[in-house]
Amino acid sequence: MSRVAVVVPTLGRRSLRPLLDALAGIDAPVLLVDDRPARDVPLLDPVPVGVRVVPGRAAGPAAARNLGWRAVEADWVAFLDDDVVPTPGWYAALIADLARCAPADGGSCGRIRVPRPAGRRPTDWERNVAGLEQARWATADLAYRRPVLAEVGGFDERFPRAYREDADLGLRVVAAGYRIRLGDRQVEHPVRPAGWTVSVRLQRGNADDALMRALHGRRWRAAAGVPRGRRGAHLLTTGLGVAGLAALLTGHRALAAGGLAAYAGGAAELAWRRIAPGPRSAVEVARMAVTSAVLPTAASWWWLQGWAALPFRLAAPGPRASPGRSPVAAAGG
């Protein structure tokens, strides 16, 4: 059994090659989980020395990571996302981080650095990605003891997106009596290009918050270090807009005008909050204005959809925990 193995779930993005170049020559096996829905062309040609590729189920990063850690034999499993670039000396720093871990340390986080644009303020999307620097247990760079993963059952595959699955696992690891230690190693997370609607598409993650609440209770955000966000404001804005539309359809014009004006005011306030810290270019202002007009409704819809689907998600199989305490815990951790 090796000291550490590196597991990377991937959709075959262009960023995979710089990641593998940065890992070239490390003294650890690297396993890529090819989670592309269609694999009619090879993921890599040729496959670098020391790298193994296994097919995933196209069921999301949680399922891909579970397949990866169960397929390796190592004391520690280091997870990396396929859009990060380990900085020079990352592997040596990883080994040093793990060497400092006590038996009660079930995991070790790396530090994430997001490059900032030169000569201007960051856009809304760039600020969103930069938030990873403050994430408590981001699997962009996070190592877990393999016995601890077995004890808690690994990632919960009921989280289908790259959203909340890392916080859920972190909460379960901590609840099992382990610490997750912050290390000194660093990865760089470049901001990849994104289309105009990226902020609206990201609202799908609100559906997973319902599952987090059901699994971890109403204080899960504080426990996982997740900011509260603007859900209350989104629900209020959306509710006023729906009331305005209902009034319009029933012929109550004054009420309709008030409800729709309130929705427009809420969307305008949101747009300004997103525009003010940014570059305020014409393109960015237009993007923020358009997306802010629909973002409260999208966020509210996906949050309500998450609650509606909650009974089905809770009925689906959860993490497959190993019976009893792991060898790490049995040793006094």
Disulfide bonds with the S-S distance in Angstrom:
none
